[in-house]
Structures are given as structure tokens and as C-alpha cells.
């Protein structure tokens, strides 16, 4: 140890200064401010704190525009500011900041946060993620049409990287689309994807949401239809009169509509036949 340095004198490093300054920006601890620069007026460093926290709250607002609009800018900013302080960014990419905001809102349910707000925030984030998702060549519908009918049930679809699916107990699609809409408890799903650089979404029934969830997670068409039919039967059981039977055609009709929606919006990147090699698009793949 050098003779001219007292043994009890701390060695201030740049890393220590940066750590303490970051702590002040996020927590505003006056003791930290005093340790950084005892000679500065208390409000001088607060300017930096207000700028950083306010900017991050604005980042959250830009990524969740429907949620901000639904509850008002002031109320959203108050919630976003709390989230920023509790969960600051962990990566040097602001576009990726805010993925946990919806779950955080859900944990605030007893603090006056509307019960539909977390799912609306999830829809906002799905749209945000879809915008920044990787690109992929869309599937040529002709290749899908060339699969023999007897093998169609073994198809596994490969969604475009931008595709997201949200299933909710609230009418979040209406809330996202129309600022005058009133939240209602009605199960539904929302399909999100990017087409030609534009992010779009479409409302699905709860039954089609079950079907889409299985298809997009890698189930074969036959597996997805079976799961959707089972779920539809359970959903209808409490609503049917005694002796009434659920319509077995609904799952098949839903599959046709869902495939048409995915193909029309170019939200499929390929397919695979069960126990076969994948068809990743026009360049090659599994021949029917």
C-alpha cells in the first residue's frame, strides 16, 4: 500500500461513481446525491433524475399507446414511472424495454388498476414486438395447396416470426381499435402479425383462439382440430339446453377461415409434414 494514502481512505473509481449516479437516477436517494457532490444544491442532480425517469416512462407509453389512451396520459405516466423505478432497463436497446409491464400491471390489480388493462397492454406489446421481429419469406399458397388431401392432417404450420396471439377474457380488440369502446368480459383472441412492413391485428373468437394457439405452437392440423373441438365442447356445455349437442362442423369451419386469414396476410413462412423434413418456403423443403 502506498505510504501517502491513509489505510481507511476509500478509493473512488469511475465504476463506483457511475454505480452511485445510476442509483440516484432511479431511486433519488438524497444520501447518494450528497456522496456524489456534497457542494451541489439538492435540485441540481434532480434534473438528471427527472429527465431519465420521464424519458423511460415515455418509452413505455410509445410501446403501449392503446393502454395510455384508455386510462389517460397522466394516470399512465404515474404507473409507468413506478415501473421504471422498480424495473429499470437491463439491455442497451430501448425498443426492447417494457416486456414485463403488463405482468407488473396485473400485480397492481388491488391498487385501482382496471382488470382489463394488463391484457390491453399485452396487445400493445404484441404489436410492438411484431414491428421489430425478424423477417422471413412468406409461404407460397400454391405449395400448401399441392399437399395431398390425405396428408393435410399431418401438416405443421411455421408462422412468420412476427406472429403473436393474445387470448383474453376481455374485449381488448375493441378497446385497442376504438377509444370510445367500453370494456366487457367476453373471451376472445387477437392475432397479430406484420405484413409488408405494416403491423396488423384481427379479432378471433375464443374457439378460434384455441385452434390458433395449437396451430401456432406446432401442433398438426389434426391435433389442433381435436383440441379445438374438445375445448369448444367444454365451452358450450354450460350454455346448451339439455340434450343439445355441440356442432361438430364448427372446428373445421374455423380452420378454413384461420388458414385463409394467415395466407391472405402472408403470416406463414412454411410448413412441415409430420415425420418429414420442413418446407421453409419456395427454395426447397418437403415435397408432397
LUMTORVO-60938 format. One record per atom (N, C-alpha, C): x, y, z; residue in one letter. Coordinates in pm, whole numbers, plus 50000, padded with zeros to 5 digits. Atoms other than C-alpha are relative to their C-alpha. Layout:
<nodes>
XYZA ...
</nodes>
This chain:
<nodes>
500854988150000X 500005000050000X 500895012450000X 499174987850003X 501445034449912X 499985007050134X 499884993849868X 502685053350216X 499185012650012X 500694987249991X 500905085950123X 498484998649997X 501455001750001X 497385070450126X 499594993750132X 500455005949874X 495665065050464X 499284986949976X 500575013350018X 494545029250515X 498485000249997X 501454999949994X 490935039350585X 499375009149894X 500554991050103X 490535062450284X 499514991749881X 500505007850113X 488235047450016X 500585004849869X 499524996750133X 489495046549663X 498815001649907X 501124997450089X 486945062949436X 500394996549857X 499755003850139X 486795047549092X 498865005049913X 501034995950094X 484875056748782X 498794990650009X 501095009649991X 482845024848816X 499125002750122X 500764996949879X 481835034249172X 499155012449979X 500724987650027X 480835069149062X 498794997349909X 501095003250092X 478745055348775X 498904992150069X 500995008149929X 477055029949002X 499165008750092X 500734991449907X 476145056149261X 499115009949926X 500804990550077X 474925080648999X 498774993049943X 501135007750051X 472725053648843X 498994997450111X 500895002449887X 471315045449187X 499195012650033X 500724987649974X 470425081949237X 498955002649892X 500944997550109X 468795084648895X 498724991850017X 501165008749990X 466485055548973X 499285001250134X 500634999949867X 465865059649347X 499935014050062X 500044986549947X 466575096249415X 500425001150145X 499575000149860X 468295088649744X 500875012450029X 499214988049970X 469505122149893X 501394996850053X 498695003749947X 472345104150072X 500974997049887X 499165002850116X 473655091949737X 500425012949933X 499684987150062X 473435127049595X 501075007350079X 499004993349918X 475365140749889X 501374993949989X 498715006750013X 478075114749850X 500655003049865X 499454997050132X 478445122949482X 500645013949996X 499514986250000X 478795160549518X 499385007650117X 500584993449882X 478235174949868X 499755014949977X 500114985650019X 478595210349731X 498875004049905X 501044996850095X 475725207849479X 498665002350070X 501354998349947X 472235221449555X 499194987349973X 500775012550015X 469715192749603X 499284998849866X 500775000750124X 467765202049291X 500824998249874X 499175000650120X 470735201549055X 500024986049940X 499985013750049X 471025163849029X 498604994949968X 501385004350025X 467225160149037X 499605002349855X 500294997350141X 467165174948686X 500324987649917X 499605012050075X 469015144348557X 499044988550030X 500925010849962X 466765120548750X 498665001749929X 501294997750063X 463575136448618X 500064997449850X 499865002150145X 464895135348262X 500054985249967X 499855014350029X 465895098548275X 498704992650026X 501225007249967X 462775085948451X 498875004149907X 501054995450091X 460495107548238X 500174994549860X 499745005450134X 462165095847916X 499644985349992X 500335014250000X 461815059248011X 498494997750010X 501465001049994X 458155064448104X 499405003049863X 500474996950136X 457685079747758X 500254988449906X 499735012050080X 459325049147602X 498904989750022X 501095009449970X 456745027447779X 498695004549937X 501224994950059X 453955049947660X 499964998149849X 499945001950145X 455115048047299X 499814985449961X 500165014350028X 455195010047321X 498614994950040X 501335004049954X 451725008847485X 499005011249974X 500854988450029X 449685035547304X 498534997950035X 501425002249969X 446265019247349X 499755000350150X 500144999849854X 446785013847722X 500105014350052X 499864985949957X 447935050047763X 498765008049967X 501214992850042X 444945063047569X 498804996150085X 501175005049930X 442495041247760X 499865005650141X 500104995149861X 443375054048109X 500445014550014X 499574986249994X 444695088348021X 501495001350022X 498554998449999X 448215101547985X 500555001650142X 499474997449865X 448635113748344X 500014987350085X 500085012249919X 447485081348504X 501004989649949X 499045009550056X 449565060548264X 501425003950040X 498664995649967X 452655081548329X 500344997150145X 499765003049858X 452275077248705X 500344985150019X 499715014349990X 452145039348665X 501334996649934X 498765002850072X 454965039048410X 501215004550080X 498894995049919X 457175059748640X 500334990250112X 499765010049895X 456725034548920X 500694987749943X 499385011750063X 457595006248683X 501465002849969X 498634996550035X 460725024348565X 500914999250123X 499195000049878X 461985028848922X 500214985750051X 499895013749949X 461264992649015X 500694990549902X 499465009150102X 462364976948685X 500705008149889X 499274992350102X 464964998048501X 500464991049886X 499535008050114X 466264986848161X 501224991650036X 498875009049980X 468674957348163X 500814998149872X 499305001250127X 469684959447798X 500135013749936X 499794986950063X 471084988547594X 499215001849871X 500864998850118X 468164986947347X 498625004350049X 501244994949945X 465185008847432X 498774993649936X 501175006250063X 462904991547181X 499594987250073X 500325012549930X 463124960147397X 499535002450144X 500344997049862X 462194978047721X 498485000650017X 501434999449967X 458734971847866X 499294986849987X 500655012950017X 458094934947808X 499314994950125X 500625004649876X 457214929648174X 498975009450055X 500914989849948X 454944959848207X 498604994450024X 501365005449985X 451684940648153X 499894991250124X 500025008549880X 452534914748419X 500085008450126X 499894990949886X 453514942848655X 498665006650029X 501334994049982X 450134959548596X 499044989950064X 500895010249945X 448384926648672X 500224998350149X 499715001249856X 450114925149010X 499525012350077X 500504987949935X 448754960149081X 498475000350001X 501455000550013X 445144948349047X 499245005650119X 500664994949881X 444274957849402X 500275014750026X 499624986049982X 445614993249356X 499295009249902X 500784991550089X 442955006849125X 500314998449852X 499735002750142X 444364992848800X 498824992449943X 501145007150058X 441414982748576X 500374985649963X 499665014050024X 441244944848538X 500304996649854X 499765002450143X 441284947148156X 501305006349952X 498824992750047X 444354969648139X 501214991149972X 498855008550032X 447024942148163X 499914993349863X 500125006650131X 445624923947859X 500065010149886X 499864989750102X 445324956347663X 501475003549982X 498564997550009X 448974962947746X 500714988449930X 499415011750070X 449804927547628X 499765001049849X 500264998350142X 448134935047295X 500905010949942X 499054989550042X 450134967447267X 501404994249980X 498645005450007X 453334948147337X 500144989949887X 499975009350113X 452454921147085X 500165007649869X 499864991650119X 452064948346821X 501435005649992X 498654994449994X 455364963546932X 501044989549962X 499075010850033X 457204930346917X 499914996249852X 500185003650141X 455734922646575X 500725010049909X 499334989950082X 457134955346441X 501494997449990X 498555001849997X 460684946446543X 500444985549977X 499665014050020X 460524909046474X 500784998149870X 499235003350121X 462794892646216X 499064998249882X 500795001850122X 461624890045859X 500204985949948X 499905013250062X 461034858445657X 499195000149871X 500745001250126X 459914849545307X 498664993150027X 501295006449974X 456164842345317X 499804987449917X 500295012650068X 454874808345216X 499185002449874X 500784999850123X 453644804344860X 498774991150021X 501215008249977X 449994792744898X 499924987949907X 500045011150094X 450494770544592X 500654987550054X 499305011649942X 452884748144784X 499104993150102X 500925005849902X 450334743345059X 498864992849929X 501105006250074X 447604735944806X 500414987049933X 499515012050067X 449804709244648X 500104987950091X 499955011349907X 449764687744963X 498754991449979X 501165008850019X 447504657444901X 499055000750119X 501014998749895X 444254658745097X 500194989850111X 499855010449898X 445024625945274X 501185002650094X 498864996849913X 448214641045418X 499845013650070X 500184986449945X 446794675245513X 499955000050152X 500095000449855X 446094664445870X 501334999350069X 498675001149942X 449814658745925X 500815012949985X 499284987450020X 450734694645836X 500285007150132X 499644991149889X 452574715846092X 500395013449939X 499774986850058X 452494752946012X 501185007050068X 498904991849947X 455514775946055X 499605014749988X 500434986050009X 454294810946143X 501155009449968X 499044989350021X 456074842346032X 500545004550137X 499444996249869X 458454854646308X 499255011250071X 500714988949937X 456214884846369X 498674996050062X 501345004149955X 453084864646452X 499954998750152X 500275001049857X 451734868146804X 498514997050018X 501405003049971X 448494855546960X 499735003450145X 500424996649864X 446764870347263X 498604994450023X 501335004849958X 443884852647436X 499625007250128X 500414991549889X 441884873647679X 498564997250039X 501395000749954X 438704873347887X 499285013349982X 500574986650020X 438114909747788X 499985003649852X 500114995550140X 437134927447466X 501135009949968X 498844991150016X 440644941247421X 500155004949856X 499884995350139X 440454943047041X 499185012649978X 500834988050012X 437594967947062X 500655011850072X 499334989349926X 439494987947325X 501195005449923X 498854995850079X 442574988647102X 499575008149878X 500444993850125X 440594999046794X 499245013050021X 500944988949984X 438115024146938X 500145006050140X 499814993649870X 438845049147215X 498695001950075X 501294998649933X 435105051447288X 499444986750048X 500505013349961X 434745013847346X 500034998450151X 500085003149858X 433755001247689X 500394985450019X 499535013649976X 435484970347828X 498864991050046X 500995010149962X 433304939347853X 500714986750021X 499445013449979X 434024904547985X 499424990849893X 500405008950109X 433874883147673X 501274993649944X 498765006550049X 436564857347589X 500185001849850X 499664998350140X 438294863847259X 501504998049984X 498575000550029X 441684861747092X 500305010449893X 499574990250100X 443664886346882X 501264994849935X 498855004450078X 446044875646607X 500745012349949X 499164988550037X 448924899646541X 501094995349905X 498915003350091X 451404899646255X 500375011949914X 499514989150086X 453424921446019X 499924995649853X 500145002750143X 452554922445650X 500555011749921X 499404989450083X 454714942245405X 500395012250085X 499524989249914X 456154962645693X 498945006250088X 501084994349920X 452764970645846X 499484989850100X 500515009049895X 451654955446177X 498485001050003X 501465000649999X 448034944246176X 499544990050105X 500555009949909X 445734925446409X 498574996949960X 501355004450032X 442494906246375X 499404993050121X 500705006549889X 439924895546632X 499574986049960X 500465013650018X 439224858346665X 499034996550113X 500855005049891X 436504840846860X 500874992250099X 499265007749901X 437564822947175X 500324986149948X 499805013450054X 437134789546997X 501135000049896X 498934999250100X 439314800146704X 501335003650065X 498774997149927X 441814813446955X 500664987450051X 499455012949957X 442214778347095X 500654992949882X 499475006450120X 442684764746743X 501305006649956X 498804992750042X 445204791846654X 501164997450095X 498935002349902X 447154786446976X 500704986749974X 499405013150026X 447694749746895X 500734999749866X 499354999850131X 448474755646527X 501335007550006X 498804991649998X 450994783046600X 501084994650094X 499005005949910X 452694762546871X 500574987049946X 499375011450065X 453484734346629X 499184987449992X 500845011950012X 450554710146651X 499664997549854X 500475003050135X 449484692146335X 498565005049987X 501384995850020X 446184702146178X 499034990850072X 500885009549932X 444574670246309X 500035002050152X 499884997949854X 445914676246662X 499305012850043X 500624987249966X 444794712546661X 498484999249992X 501455001650013X 441304703346538X 499424992250116X 500495008049888X 440924677046807X 499965008350129X 499964991649879X 441984701347082X 498935010849995X 501004989350013X 439734728846945X 498594994550018X 501325006149985X 436744705446923X 499714996850145X 500175003249859X 437304693947280X 499725012650081X 500194987449927X 437604729747405X 498655006149970X 501304994550037X 434524740347210X 498874992750071X 501025007649928X 432524712347367X 499915004150145X 500004995749859X 433584723247715X 499405013950014X 500554986549993X 432754759647640X 498495000049984X 501435000150030X 429324750547506X 499184992450102X 500735008949910X 428434725447777X 499105007750096X 500784992349904X 427244751948019X 498975009049937X 500914990750068X 425324771247754X 498874992849927X 500985007250080X 423324743747578X 498844995150085X 501165006049934X 419874731447662X 500254985150015X 499845014449977X 419554695847792X 499764992349872X 500155008350118X 420074670547517X 500565006049874X 499454993550119X 421584695847273X 501454995849983X 498655004650030X 424814685347101X 500785011149932X 499204989850068X 427664708947002X 500194996649854X 499845001750144X 428114714246630X 501404995549967X 498685005450031X 430984692246516X 500645006449879X 499454993850121X 431414712746197X 500765012850032X 499464986849971X 432504744446376X 501515000349998X 498535000149997X 436134734246430X 500564999849859X 499535000550137X 436574725446064X 499815013249927X 500264987050061X 434974757945951X 501005010350051X 499044990649943X 437214777246190X 501394998249942X 498685002650059X 440294760246046X 500105006149862X 499974994350134X 439404770545693X 500145015250005X 499934985449988X 438834806645797X 501365004650051X 498714996149942X 442014807746003X 501134998549899X 498985001950104X 444164793345723X 499905011049895X 500184989450099X 442644818345481X 500555013350052X 499514987649939X 443434846745722X 501535000450001X 498555000749993X 447034835445771X 500645001349861X 499434999750135X 447664830345399X 499785013549934X 500304987150062X 445954862345287X 500935011050052X 499144989749941X 448054882945527X 501474996150000X 498625004450019X 451234863545442X 500694998050135X 499505002049865X 451724852645802X 500524985850024X 499385013249990X 453024817645728X 501325000349924X 498685000250063X 456694811845650X 500324986349942X 499745013350051X 456494774845570X 499134989850069X 500735010849934X 455164741245678X 500884987750002X 499345012949998X 456304706445763X 498934989350003X 500885011649989X 454654672945717X 500534991250112X 499575008149885X 454734651846033X 500854988249954X 499025010350034X 457714628046022X 500685002849867X 499324996350124X 459044647245723X 500885011950021X 499124988349990X 461534674745654X 499205012649976X 500794987850009X 460374710945677X 500035006249862X 500084991850120X 459214731945386X 500165014350046X 499734986649948X 460794765545461X 499635010749899X 500384990050098X 459414782545150X 500354995749861X 499805003550139X 459994784244778X 501344993549970X 498665004950033X 463664774744800X 500134984950012X 499885014449985X 463014738744895X 499144994950112X 500755005349888X 461574715845154X 499374986749966X 500635013150012X 459324686045188X 499074999849881X 500885001250115X 457744675544862X 498804991550039X 501185007749966X 454144663844899X 499994986749927X 
</nodes>
